[in-house]
Amino acid sequence: IKSRAVKVETFKVGTALTERAFVHVKLALLSGRSAQIKQQLSQSLLAVVQELCEWPAGVEVQLCVEILDIDRESYSKTAINN
C-alpha cells in the first residue's frame, strides 16, 4: 500500500460564503474487485477519515472517497534497488 497527501493551496467548495474545506481520498486498485468489495472499502475509508481528526469548528468539511480501477492487463511496475 502506498499513500500520498497533497495539500491544495487554492480551492473553492460550492458557492456558499461560509468557510469550507475538503478531504478527498482516492484509492486505486488493480481491476477485478466486485462492486460490493469496492463499496465496503469506500465506506470503511470514509469512516476512518471521519474519525481521523478533530475537525475545525465553524468550517464545513466535506469528506469523500473515490475508488478507481487500474487496468490489470496494462499495469506495469518495477523496483530498482541500488
C-alpha positions in Angstrom: 0.0 0.0 0.0 1.3 3.4 -1.0 -0.2 6.7 0.2 0.3 10.3 -0.6 -1.2 13.5 0.7 -1.4 16.6 -1.5 -2.1 19.9 0.1 -4.2 22.1 -2.2 -3.4 25.8 -1.7 -6.3 27.3 -3.7 -9.7 25.7 -3.9 -13.4 26.5 -3.8 -16.1 24.2 -2.4 -19.5 25.2 -3.6 -20.8 28.7 -3.7 -21.7 29.4 0.0 -20.0 32.3 1.7 -19.2 30.2 4.8 -15.7 28.7 5.3 -15.4 25.2 3.8 -12.7 22.6 3.3 -12.5 19.1 1.9 -10.6 15.8 2.2 -10.7 13.6 -0.9 -9.4 10.0 -0.7 -8.6 8.3 -4.0 -8.0 4.6 -3.8 -6.7 2.9 -7.0 -6.9 -0.9 -7.1 -6.0 -3.4 -9.8 -9.2 -4.3 -11.6 -11.2 -7.4 -10.7 -12.8 -6.5 -7.4 -16.6 -6.7 -7.2 -18.8 -3.6 -6.7 -19.6 -4.9 -3.3 -15.9 -5.1 -2.2 -15.3 -1.6 -3.6 -18.3 -0.2 -1.8 -17.1 -1.8 1.5 -13.6 -0.3 1.0 -15.1 3.1 0.3 -17.3 3.1 3.3 -14.5 1.9 5.6 -12.1 4.5 4.3 -14.7 7.2 4.8 -15.3 6.1 8.4 -11.6 6.2 9.1 -11.1 9.6 7.7 -14.1 10.9 9.6 -12.6 9.7 12.9 -9.1 10.7 12.0 -9.1 14.3 13.2 -10.8 16.9 15.3 -12.3 19.0 12.6 -12.2 22.8 13.0 -15.2 24.5 14.5 -17.2 26.7 12.1 -15.8 25.0 9.0 -17.9 22.7 6.9 -15.6 19.9 5.9 -16.7 17.6 3.1 -15.2 14.1 3.1 -15.3 11.8 0.1 -13.8 8.6 -1.2 -13.2 7.6 -4.8 -12.4 4.1 -5.9 -10.6 3.7 -9.2 -9.8 0.6 -11.2 -6.3 0.2 -12.7 -6.4 -2.0 -15.8 -4.7 -5.1 -14.7 -3.6 -6.1 -18.2 -1.7 -2.9 -18.9 -0.4 -2.1 -15.5 3.4 -2.2 -15.2 5.7 -2.0 -12.2 9.3 -2.4 -11.2 11.5 -1.8 -8.2 15.1 -0.7 -8.5 17.5 -1.4 -5.6 20.9 0.2 -5.9 
